[in-house]
Amino acid sequence: MLNDILKNKKCFKLICGAGNEDVIEVERLVALYSLAGCQLFDICAKENVIDAAKKGIKKSGITKDRYICISVGSESDQHFCKAKINNSNCTLCGNCKNVCLQNAINDLENKFSVNNTRCIGCKKCIEVCPKNCIELISQKTDLKKVLPKLINKGLDCIEFHVEGNENDIEERWKIINDMFDGYLSISINRSKAGDNDIVELVKKMVNVRKPYTTIIQADGVPMSGGKDDFNSTLQAISTADMFLSKKLDAYVIVSGGTNSKTLELAKLCNVDIDGVAIGSFARKIVKEYTARDDFFENKEVFNKALDIAKKLVEIYI
């Protein structure tokens, strides 16, 4: 059970991307990492993406102890936004296309455009645009309408990305609690408010639930896990330490800059995390294989990717 994984501090969660609607990539990533030993998969809150994840689990041949988590959030959270390019200002420098880890930038007829299916709102394209012609557009979601259909697909966990004003957060948290009786995860970082405010908010959210049915996902620097070093994962460990020191009745896992060094750093800092969620880094290290059309058919290609994925997962389980 999911509780056993968390209780034994062996939770490895693969983040496919809260905004990643590419069902082909999701199926391949889930199949690969399931076979590598990953048990929890964080995916976009779309029916077809849930179907793709389940298909990936089935294709791995391991269906026992495999769990699906969907991510939802406020309208302002970057995880649920898509990049948009203003071509009237675009100089076609190509910086955005070169930096996009999701291959979400298309170059057609001397115009750059964003593939919303693949875009995850990471803002890397915005950071390198010399003309400031890229912006993030919010994808509005009515939880009361969307959640019942998604829950009926069969879910083990719902993750709520906390950002925005407190009234909106509390309202959405209540909607999720009222509709779903499984595990809930709170993904939160320190970039938008002071530590005391963040802790008090999370404490309120945890206290309305039964003990240890909540996961606090300490999101160090969201979507920053491209590098494999201590510095990239430092904020995740620091944020987790802050929550662990409060001794809340919740499990604490880390994300946001996580990589193969995260557990090592946690141990060096005596931060006793219950698990890790890895997205950008986990996807990046197998990307050259999962992007191939013959990924499933070519056993040599699949096994090379599997060796890489196993080495990462085995660090944590």
C-alpha positions as CSV (number, residue, x, y, z in Angstrom):
1,M,0.0,0.0,0.0
2,L,1.0,3.6,-0.5
3,N,1.1,4.1,3.2
4,D,3.7,1.4,3.6
5,I,6.0,3.0,1.0
6,L,5.8,6.4,2.8
7,K,6.0,4.9,6.3
8,N,9.2,3.0,5.3
9,K,10.7,6.1,3.7
10,K,11.0,4.4,0.3
11,C,8.7,6.6,-1.7
12,F,9.9,7.4,-5.2
13,K,7.5,9.5,-7.3
14,L,8.0,10.1,-11.0
15,I,6.6,13.5,-12.0
16,C,5.5,13.3,-15.6
17,G,4.5,17.0,-15.5
18,A,1.4,18.6,-14.1
19,G,0.8,20.3,-17.4
20,N,2.2,17.5,-19.6
21,E,-0.7,16.3,-21.8
22,D,1.5,14.3,-24.2
23,V,-0.1,10.8,-23.7
24,I,2.6,9.1,-25.8
25,E,5.4,10.4,-23.5
26,V,3.4,9.7,-20.4
27,E,2.7,6.1,-21.4
28,R,6.4,5.5,-22.2
29,L,7.7,7.2,-19.0
30,V,5.3,5.3,-16.7
31,A,6.0,2.0,-18.4
32,L,9.7,2.5,-18.1
33,Y,9.9,3.8,-14.5
34,S,7.3,1.2,-13.3
35,L,9.6,-1.5,-14.6
36,A,12.5,0.3,-12.9
37,G,10.8,0.1,-9.6
38,C,8.9,3.4,-9.3
39,Q,5.5,3.0,-7.5
40,L,3.9,6.4,-7.6
41,F,3.2,8.5,-10.7
42,D,2.3,12.2,-10.7
43,I,0.4,13.1,-13.9
44,C,-1.7,15.8,-15.5
45,A,-5.4,15.9,-14.4
46,K,-6.9,14.8,-17.7
47,E,-8.9,11.7,-18.4
48,N,-6.8,10.7,-21.5
49,V,-3.5,11.2,-19.5
50,I,-4.8,8.9,-16.7
51,D,-5.7,6.3,-19.3
52,A,-2.1,6.7,-20.8
53,A,-0.5,6.2,-17.3
54,K,-2.6,3.1,-16.7
55,K,-1.7,1.8,-20.1
56,G,2.0,2.3,-19.2
57,I,1.6,0.5,-15.9
58,K,-0.1,-2.4,-17.7
59,K,2.6,-2.5,-20.4
60,S,5.3,-2.7,-17.7
61,G,3.8,-6.0,-16.5
62,I,3.8,-4.8,-12.9
63,T,0.3,-3.8,-11.7
64,K,0.6,-4.5,-8.0
65,D,1.7,-1.6,-5.8
66,R,1.5,1.0,-8.6
67,Y,-0.3,4.2,-7.7
68,I,-1.5,7.2,-9.7
69,C,-1.6,10.8,-8.4
70,I,-3.0,13.7,-10.4
71,S,-2.0,17.4,-9.9
72,V,-4.4,20.3,-9.6
73,G,-4.0,23.8,-8.4
74,S,-4.9,27.4,-8.5
75,E,-5.2,29.3,-11.8
76,S,-2.1,31.4,-11.1
77,D,0.2,28.4,-10.4
78,Q,2.8,28.1,-13.2
79,H,2.4,24.3,-13.3
80,F,-1.1,24.9,-14.9
81,C,-0.1,27.6,-17.3
82,K,1.1,27.4,-20.9
83,A,3.6,29.6,-22.7
84,K,2.4,31.9,-25.5
85,I,4.7,33.6,-28.1
86,N,3.9,37.0,-29.5
87,N,5.2,36.7,-33.0
88,S,5.0,40.4,-33.8
89,N,8.0,40.9,-31.5
90,C,9.8,37.6,-32.1
91,T,13.2,37.8,-33.9
92,L,13.4,34.1,-34.6
93,C,16.6,33.8,-32.5
94,G,15.6,30.2,-31.5
95,N,16.6,30.6,-27.9
96,C,13.2,29.3,-26.7
97,K,13.3,26.2,-28.9
98,N,16.9,25.4,-27.8
99,V,16.2,25.6,-24.1
100,C,12.8,23.8,-24.0
101,L,13.3,20.3,-22.4
102,Q,9.8,19.3,-23.4
103,N,10.3,20.0,-27.2
104,A,7.2,22.1,-26.9
105,I,8.3,24.9,-29.3
106,N,7.4,24.5,-33.0
107,D,9.2,26.3,-35.8
108,L,6.9,26.4,-38.9
109,E,6.9,28.9,-41.7
110,N,9.3,31.3,-39.9
111,K,7.0,31.4,-36.9
112,F,7.5,30.0,-33.5
113,S,4.5,28.5,-31.6
114,V,3.9,26.5,-28.5
115,N,2.6,23.0,-28.5
116,N,0.2,23.2,-25.5
117,T,0.1,19.4,-25.2
118,R,3.8,19.3,-24.3
119,C,4.3,22.7,-22.5
120,I,4.5,22.4,-18.7
121,G,4.8,26.1,-17.9
122,C,8.5,25.9,-16.7
123,K,9.2,29.4,-17.9
124,K,12.6,28.5,-19.3
125,C,11.7,30.0,-22.7
126,I,10.6,33.2,-21.0
127,E,13.9,33.5,-19.2
128,V,16.0,33.3,-22.4
129,C,13.8,35.4,-24.7
130,P,15.7,38.7,-25.5
131,K,12.6,40.5,-26.6
132,N,10.2,39.5,-23.8
133,C,7.7,38.2,-26.2
134,I,6.7,35.1,-24.3
135,E,4.1,35.0,-21.5
136,L,2.4,32.4,-19.4
137,I,-1.4,31.9,-19.9
138,S,-3.5,30.4,-17.1
139,Q,-5.5,27.3,-17.9
140,K,-8.7,27.7,-15.9
141,T,-10.1,24.6,-14.1
142,D,-13.4,24.2,-12.3
143,L,-12.6,21.5,-9.7
144,K,-16.3,20.8,-9.0
145,K,-16.9,19.9,-12.6
146,V,-13.5,18.2,-13.4
147,L,-12.8,16.1,-10.3
148,P,-15.8,13.7,-10.3
149,K,-14.9,12.4,-13.7
150,L,-11.2,12.0,-12.8
151,I,-11.9,10.3,-9.5
152,N,-14.1,7.8,-11.3
153,K,-11.1,6.8,-13.4
154,G,-9.5,5.4,-10.2
155,L,-7.0,7.5,-8.3
156,D,-4.8,6.9,-5.3
157,C,-3.8,10.5,-4.6
158,I,-4.6,14.1,-5.5
159,E,-1.9,16.7,-5.3
160,F,-2.8,20.3,-4.7
161,H,-0.2,22.9,-5.8
162,V,-0.6,25.8,-3.3
163,E,-0.3,29.3,-4.8
164,G,-2.5,32.3,-4.7
165,N,-4.6,34.0,-2.0
166,E,-5.4,32.1,1.1
167,N,-9.2,32.2,0.7
168,D,-8.9,30.6,-2.8
169,I,-6.6,28.0,-1.4
170,E,-8.9,27.1,1.4
171,E,-11.9,26.9,-0.9
172,R,-10.2,24.6,-3.3
173,W,-8.8,22.4,-0.5
174,K,-12.3,22.0,0.9
175,I,-13.6,21.0,-2.5
176,I,-10.9,18.3,-2.9
177,N,-11.4,17.0,0.6
178,D,-15.1,16.8,0.2
179,M,-14.9,14.9,-3.1
180,F,-11.9,12.5,-2.4
181,D,-11.2,10.2,0.5
182,G,-7.7,9.0,-0.6
183,Y,-4.3,10.5,0.0
184,L,-3.9,14.2,-0.6
185,S,-0.6,15.9,-1.3
186,I,0.3,19.6,-0.7
187,S,3.0,20.8,-3.1
188,I,4.4,24.1,-1.8
189,N,7.5,26.3,-2.1
190,R,8.8,29.3,-0.4
191,S,8.9,31.8,-3.2
192,K,5.6,33.6,-2.7
193,A,5.4,34.0,1.1
194,G,7.4,34.0,4.3
195,D,8.2,30.8,6.1
196,N,5.9,31.4,9.0
197,D,2.9,32.1,6.8
198,I,3.6,29.0,4.7
199,V,3.9,26.8,7.8
200,E,0.7,28.1,9.3
201,L,-1.2,27.6,6.1
202,V,0.0,24.0,5.7
203,K,-0.7,23.3,9.3
204,K,-4.3,24.4,8.8
205,M,-4.6,22.2,5.7
206,V,-3.1,19.1,7.5
207,N,-5.2,19.6,10.6
208,V,-8.5,19.2,8.9
209,R,-7.5,15.6,7.8
210,K,-6.9,12.3,9.6
211,P,-3.2,11.9,10.7
212,Y,-0.9,10.7,8.0
213,T,-3.3,10.8,5.1
214,T,-1.5,13.9,3.9
215,I,1.8,14.3,2.0
216,I,3.7,17.6,2.2
217,Q,5.7,17.9,-1.0
218,A,8.5,20.4,-0.3
219,D,9.0,22.0,-3.7
220,G,12.4,23.6,-3.5
221,V,12.7,25.5,-6.8
222,P,9.8,24.3,-9.0
223,M,10.8,22.6,-12.3
224,S,14.6,23.2,-11.8
225,G,15.9,19.6,-11.7
226,G,17.9,19.7,-14.9
227,K,21.3,19.4,-13.2
228,D,22.7,16.6,-11.1
229,D,24.4,18.4,-8.2
230,F,23.9,19.4,-4.5
231,N,23.2,23.0,-5.2
232,S,20.2,22.2,-7.4
233,T,18.5,20.2,-4.7
234,L,19.5,22.3,-1.7
235,Q,16.3,24.3,-1.5
236,A,14.2,21.2,-1.6
237,I,16.1,19.8,1.4
238,S,15.9,23.1,3.3
239,T,12.1,23.4,2.7
240,A,11.6,19.8,3.9
241,D,13.6,20.5,7.0
242,M,11.4,23.4,7.8
243,F,8.2,21.3,7.7
244,L,9.8,18.3,9.5
245,S,10.8,20.5,12.4
246,K,7.1,21.3,13.0
247,K,6.3,17.6,13.5
248,L,3.0,17.8,11.6
249,D,0.9,14.6,11.2
250,A,1.9,14.2,7.6
251,Y,4.6,12.6,5.4
252,V,7.2,14.9,3.9
253,I,8.8,14.3,0.5
254,V,10.9,16.6,-1.6
255,S,10.7,18.0,-5.2
256,G,11.9,21.0,-7.2
257,G,15.5,20.5,-8.2
258,T,15.6,16.9,-7.1
259,N,18.1,14.5,-8.7
260,S,20.4,11.6,-7.9
261,K,22.1,13.6,-5.2
262,T,19.0,14.5,-3.2
263,L,19.0,11.6,-0.7
264,E,22.8,12.0,-0.1
265,L,22.4,15.6,0.7
266,A,19.4,14.9,3.0
267,K,21.5,12.4,5.0
268,L,24.4,14.8,5.2
269,C,22.0,17.5,6.6
270,N,20.2,15.0,8.9
271,V,16.9,15.7,7.2
272,D,14.8,12.5,7.5
273,I,12.6,12.8,4.4
274,D,9.9,10.2,3.6
275,G,10.6,10.1,-0.1
276,V,11.4,12.0,-3.2
277,A,9.5,13.2,-6.3
278,I,11.7,13.7,-9.4
279,G,10.5,15.3,-12.6
280,S,12.7,17.2,-14.9
281,F,15.9,15.2,-14.1
282,A,14.1,11.8,-14.3
283,R,12.7,12.7,-17.7
284,K,15.9,14.3,-19.0
285,I,18.2,11.3,-18.4
286,V,16.0,9.0,-20.6
287,K,14.8,11.6,-23.1
288,E,17.0,10.4,-26.0
289,Y,15.3,7.0,-25.8
290,T,11.7,7.8,-24.8
291,A,11.6,10.3,-27.8
292,R,12.2,7.5,-30.3
293,D,9.3,6.1,-32.3
294,D,10.6,2.5,-31.8
295,F,10.9,2.9,-28.0
296,F,8.8,-0.1,-27.1
297,E,9.7,-2.2,-30.2
298,N,13.5,-1.8,-30.0
299,K,14.6,-3.9,-27.0
300,E,18.1,-2.5,-27.1
301,V,16.8,1.1,-26.9
302,F,14.3,0.3,-24.2
303,N,16.9,-1.6,-22.1
304,K,19.4,1.2,-22.3
305,A,16.7,3.6,-20.9
306,L,15.7,1.0,-18.3
307,D,19.3,0.7,-17.0
308,I,19.4,4.5,-16.5
309,A,16.0,4.6,-14.8
310,K,16.9,1.7,-12.5
311,K,20.1,3.4,-11.3
312,L,18.1,6.5,-10.3
313,V,15.2,4.7,-8.6
314,E,17.4,2.2,-6.7
315,I,19.0,5.1,-4.9
316,Y,15.7,5.8,-3.2
317,I,14.0,2.4,-2.8
